[in-house]
Amino acid sequence: MLHRLTLRALALRISAVHAVEDEAKVHDERPADVHLEECAASHPAALAVRAMDVVRETAGLRCGECRKLYELDVTTFETHQR
């Protein structure tokens, strides 16, 4: 399945384990989209859809490599079969 989402907003959550290990990651002021671009460029296979709710218009991504969670506020969902 191929999912295409039109986003209204993107938020980043840092894993509590990594926040304790490296406090600098918690105070990183870069926008969430910059973090997502870095994850997608450096380890794309580690990114996975962890949740999708068409009723609440939300989706979530998780990076298994750096354990970042991305919360997506979605305006449009499209799902296509390959």
N, C-alpha and C positions, 0 to 999 in steps of 0.2 A: 504494500500500500504506500502511496505517496501522499503526503499531507502538505497543503499549502495554506499558510495562515497570513492574514493581514493583521498587523499588530497596532494596537492603540498605545500600549506602554510595555516596557520591559524593565523588570526589577531583578536585582542580584541578591542572593543570600549566600553567605559564606558558611561552610560547615563548622559546627561548634568545635569539632576536633582540631581543625586547622586554625581556628581563631585562637585557641589556647596555645597551640604550638608556635604560631607566628602572628603576634599582635599587629604587625605592620599591615597584614592583609585585611584586617578589620577596618583600618583607617584609610584604605586606598580610596581616593576621591574620584577616580576615573568613572565615567558612565558605564552602565551595565553592557551596552552594546559593544564597547571596546573590549571588555572582558570576554564576551561571547565570540567576537571576531578572533581573539587570540586563541581561545580554546579550539575553535573550528579550524584554524590554520595549523596549530601545533599538534593536535591529537584529535582529528575528526572522528575516528572510530570510537572514541570514548564518550561522545555525546549521544544521549538517548532520550527519547520522549518518556517521561515518567508519569505524566498524567495529562488527560485531555477531557474537558467538560464543556460540551456544547451548550448546555443549559445556562451555566454561569459565565460562559464565554471566557474561559481560562484554559491555559495549557502550562505544562511545566517541562523543563529540560534539566537533565543532570549530566554533569561531566564526571565520569568515573575516574579520570586521571587526577584532576585537581579538586574534586569533590565540591564544585560550585553548583548551586541550584539557581536556575533562571525561571522566574515567574512571568508568564506572558499574559497580557490582557488583550484578548483577540476580538476583532470586529467581524472577520469573515473566516469561516472554515471551508476548505475544499479538500475532498478526499478522492483520489484517483487510483484505480487498480493498474498495476504495471502489466 
